[in-house]
Amino acid sequence: MGRKNIYIKSASYSSVFENISAAGGSAEQIQRRANDEYYKMLALHPDLGKVALVHWKQCCERAALYKTVMKYYPEQAFGWVHTAAMAYSRKSGEFINKAVNLPGVANIFLPAMKKMAAKGFGEEAGFKNRFGVFNKREAHFDILSCPYCRYMEELGCPELKAGFCESDEHMYGNLDKFSFERTQTLAGGGEYCDFCIRAREK
């Protein structure tokens, strides 16, 4: 009771509820039930640290919505949720692209990736990484163990794992000044997820 409904103003999944309404369903009812499911899932890991909790919340948000929509629209649920998530990632990519095109930002973008990777995707966040090159021309690290894979398995939605990897492609794959390279992912059965961003030749 009194808990915030995380889906009311969620830009990430608004199209899912639009699809539900278009199909003649009650978006409001599904929204409420997904929110209840979200808080049930969230309570499974009450002792996570601040950084790890960010990733856990993202998994719970997507899994709770997907599993709830599955009860009403089993054939459409995956497509609706996946499409919404990727659309939001593309918008994030557009924002990043605008930022790195600002004067001086491109020069600090790749060195800053090391701090971001170490803090937001390091052991404190539940990841295990192997760091490679970080300079003004290249940022490269491999993810050897990923909480998104573990969490989605735990939440009974292994089919959603690959979507989190695909989000990287939309966020970093269309930058004007940098290229994004990846050869394999843990979700796709690889030994690791490689993450490499290189400055484009002028």
N, C-alpha and C positions, 0 to 999 in steps of 0.2 A: 504494500500500500504506500502511496506517496512517492513511488520511484519514478524517476524521469523516463519518459518514453523516448528512447534513443532514435527511433525511426521517424518521428514526427517531422523533424527538419533535416533529415539525413539527405545530403546531396548525393551520397554514394548510391543509394538504392531507390530514389524517387521514381525511376521509370518502372521498377517492379510493381509498385502500387498502382501506377497508371495502367499497366498491363492487366492487373487484376480487375480494376474498375471497367476497363474496356471489354473484358471477358464476362462481365455481369456479376462479378463477385463483390464481396464486401471488403474493400481495402482496409477500412478502419478496424474491422474485426480481426483480420489477419495480422495487422500491425500490432494490435494489443497482444495477441497470442504469441507473436514472434518476440515481443518485448518481454513477456513473462518467461519464455524459453531462454532468452538471453541472460536474464538474471539467475536462472537456475544453473546455466552453464558457467557463468562467471564465478559462482560460489564454489566451484570444484577446485579452484586454486586460490584460496583466500590469502596466502602468505607470499605471493609474488612481489618482488621489488618493483619500484616505480618504472624502470625501463622495460623489464620483462612484461609488466602488466599492459603496456601499450600494445604489444603484439598479441597477447592473450585476448584482449578486448576486441581486436580486429577479427580474430578467428571466431570468437563467440558471436559477434555481430553478424558475420556472414553465415555461419553455420545455423544459427537460430532462425534466421529468415528463410534460408534454404529448406530446412527441415519442416518448417511450418507451412511454407508454400507447397511443399511436396504433398502434404495431406490433402490439399484441395486441387492442385494442378500438377500431378506427378510427371506428366509428359513435358510441361513447359518450365518447370521450376529451375532446372539447371540453366537453360538458355537465358531465362529472364535475369537470374542473379548474376550469371557470368557476364552477360552483355552489359549490365549496369556497372559492374565492378570495373570492367575494361574501359568503359566510357569515362568513368571518373579518373582512371589512371591516365588516360589521354589528356584530360583537362589538366591534371597535375603536370604532365609533360609539357604542355603548352606554357604553363606558368614558369616552369624551370627554364624553358627555352628563352622566354622573355627576360628572365633574371640574368642568365649568362650572357645575354646580348647587351646588357647595360655596361657602360664604360668601366673597365678595370675588373669586372667580376670574373671574366673568363680566366684571368691570370691566377686567381686564387681558388677557382672551382675545384680543380683536381687535388691540390694539397688539402683542401678542406674535406674532401671525401674520406681521407684517412681518419680524421677525428670523428666524422659521422659513422664510419664503419666500425671503429673501435668502441665507440660509446653505444650507438643504437643497435649494432649488430654484432656485439662482442659477447663474451662469456656472461656478463652481467644481464644481458638480454636473453640468454638461453642458447646462443649460437656457439659454434666452434669454427674458427676461421684460420686460414693460412694466408698471411699477408705477403704481397709481392711488392711491385714497384709503385711508388707514389711520388710524383713530381709534377711539374707544370705541363708535361706532355702526356702522362699516362697514370691511371689509377687502376691497380689490379689486385684483387684478392679472391680467394676461393672459400666458399662456405662448405664446411665438412659435415656439419650437423645443424639441422634447422628446426626450430620449435614449431614452425608452421606445419611441417610434415608430421611431427609428433602430435600436435594439437588436433589437427584435422582427423587423424586416425582415432584419437581418443574420443572425439566428438561424433564419430560415426559418419564422417563425410570425406573419405579419402579422395573422392572424385573432385573435390574442390582444391586440393593441394596445388596442382599445376597452375591454377589461376593466379596465385600469389607470385609465382615465378614469371608468368606472362606479363604481369603488371610492370615489371622492370623494363620490358621491351617497349611498352607504351610510354613509360616515363622518361626513359633515356635514349630510346632508339630513333628519335626524330629531332635531335638537337642540331642546330645549324653549325655549331662550332666543334662538336664532339661526336664521335661514333661509339656505339655500344656493341660489344662483342661477347657472345656466349656460345659455348660448344656443347654444354650438357647441364642437366639439373638433377638434383636429388629426387624431385617429384616425378621426373621422367625416367627414373631408373639409373641415373648416372652415379658416379662415385662422389661427385661434388657438384656444386653450382659455381661456375666461374663467372666472375663479374669484372669486365674490363672496359674502361672508358678511355678513349684516346682523342687527343686534339686532332682535328682535321687539318690537312695540309692547306696552307693559304694559297 
